[in-house]
Amino acid sequence: MTSEETTESTEAAAPTATLDGTIWAEVDRALSGITASAERGVLDVIVHVPPAEIVRALKALKADATLKFDYLRSLTAVDNEADGIDVVYHLYSTTARHNLTVKATLPPTNLFIDTATSIWRAADWLERETAEMFGVRFNGHPDPRTLLMPEDMDDTFPLRKDHPLAEIEILQGEGMGYSEEDQ
């Protein structure tokens, strides 16, 4: 084995080694045939899945006899500006008592992803809120009406970093004991 091969194999093994002691091995098994990568989060494993495979991945995680992710705790998004928007699913197993975070990154020019309402009924209102706050559109959603915002504000997304009030909200936090890193 050359030093180059050693470096490559060490780099490839490093992410898996940092996931020792987590449920990643079971998640990886359940997601067999689905493109997925993982990282260690503060409280749980974070699994990255391509948007085109998200419904298949979520169904597999819910149906798996060992994992049993039967509860969708939260569904939201994170605006990464030019890098796109992450749609984030926080899953929990009420029987096995473990957590998992699943993320699908949408490019800024294509903010569409399939709905998870056929997997968890709770996804209905969570997706509606995420659509209004971030502009993500959920293909096949059974009731895409507005939930929080006036109907005539369909092009304003308050939780995006490019929202006109974002700068004002940051300034409002000045002098409140927060450091710049906290904002």
Buried (B, 14 or more C-beta within 10 A) or exposed (E): EEEEEEEEEEEEEEEEEEBEEBBBEBBBEBBEEBEBEBBBBEEBBBBBBEBEBBBBBBBBBBEBEEBBBBBBBEBBBBBEEEEBBBBBBBBBBEEBEBBBBBBBBBEBEEBEBBBBBEBBEBBBBBBBBBBBBBBBBBEEBEEBEBBEBEEEEEEBBBBBEEBEEBEEEEEEEEEEEEEEEEE
